Amino acid sequence: MAKVVESKKACAVNPLKMSQPLGASLAFLGLDSCMPVMHGSQGCTSFGLVLLVRHFKEAIPLQTTAMNEVSSILGGYDNVEAALLNIRKRNAPKIIAICSTGLTETKGDDVDGYIVTARKRKPELNDTEIVYASTPDYVGGFEDGYSHAVTAIVRTLVKPLAQQPRQVTLLPGSHLTPADIDMLREIIESFGLSVIVLPDISGSLDGHIPPDWRGTTLGGTTLEQIRAAGASALTLGVGEQTREAAQALHDIAGTPLEIFERLTGLASNDRLLQCLAQLSGQPVPAKYRRQRSQLLDAMLDGHFYTGGVKVAIAAEPDLLLAVGGLLHDMGAELRCCVSTAKSAAHALLPAEQVLLGDLEDLEHGAADCDLLVTHAHGRQAAERLNKPLLRIGFPVFDRIGNAHRCQVGYQGSMNLIFEIANLMLAHLPHHHAHDWPLTPEAHQAASTLRHSGSALLPSAL
């Protein structure tokens, strides 16, 4: 269990944290025919919009209530009502999803009350679903905002229905890419199960040329699918951040829940396939047995380049656990771990300490490390320290193809191992690239894999 320590610095230097409203906006972008709205100033929305566009390289629908000095003091009801009416008239979305910002949270705007009043004053709004999530950006982080938004979607739109025994609801964490979600959907459907993904950015932010333009999100979880989640036989959550929404589904519809702290590496994916085999009554498909064997071989091949490597990693809690956990499985040492906010995921991290800090803290802690792992804002630190950088998380704006990186499941875990090992190889002098020193830790990792490769296979596999 990692000890969590908070930074005592007076200010953040090269911040690691992304705000709650930004995380909430990402969740809303996974709903079909939706218009996300930030209740705050134009600057708050513009900054978030730029980061989303640079990361996904896509057009991002994101609106604002455009609060100014007067409305910030007197209250933002008029701005909220005007935004709802204008969006409905111009874009005709099925869902308008509002998240707060630090400005309006500090003022204390009662947005839930505003929505009730707006519906009474303007009956035309009653044909549009409106979701509101409280996401002040002065507390928490990206994952927290995403979690609160998904929970708000569930509590606002899901109702209990007659259970469908072969239907599953998948709650992906904010650290999963569109390709990750596609992989998990394929795995679940291979057991003869149907799946509702909530929210589903693999439909809206997967990097495709849309057949039309509506001004709202194009693709994602439909309103009908959200409502149908009340009939699922099981809720699968990926990351501790999904627990709140999974519990909300349980409270509303009585749906059992299963939270997977990560889906990188062997053990967690074994557990997922066991769970799906038990629910469906079907054996694990042969292709996943094969992929598991390939992952074991990749771990044997890759441990020569990761065993004994000292790693400095900075990320949101669930992503920190997903990538850090796999690195630890591969014999690496998590020497410096920096995160954004408190989370139950930190208790599962195989490290001595997690510092809630910024990228300056990462740079100071990485002086004697071999590898840096964080998002694109860590590139300057990596250059100054002359160390390789594995870009993960949000934002990654200096590389393309972020939507298509798959790092979950047996196959995605194998891809991540190869990416890390090749990064270490590329950073070595050319004349040493074939002769990486095999450390005692790497020897131990290899021995463990050789002796446990078949023993780790659960009976269901």
FENUR-V262266 format. One line per field, one symbol per residue. psi: psi as a letter, one per 20 degrees, with the letter a starting at -180 (. if undefined). A space follows every 10 residues. Layout:
psi = ???
//
This chain:
psi = ppppppqjqh rpomqhpqrg hgghhgghij pqlqoqppnb rhggggghgg ggghgikrpo oprqilqagg hhgiqkghgg gggggggggh ilqhppopqr rhghhhhkpn hghgggghhg hnhiiijppp pppompjira aghgggghgg ghgghhhpqp rppoikpqpp nqriiprhhg ggghgggghi jjqqpoporn iihhkjlroq irpiiaqnra prhhhghihi jqiqpppoqh iigghhhghg hgikpqqopo hqkqagghhg hghgghgggh jqrpqhhhgg hghhgghhhg hhhhihpipp pppprqghhg ggghgggghj jqpnhoppah rqqihhiipm rhqppnbaig hgghijhkri pqoaahijhh ghghilqqpo prbpqnijqr jhijppkrrg ghggghgggg ghggghiqqh iihilpporh hggggggggh highhiorhh .
//
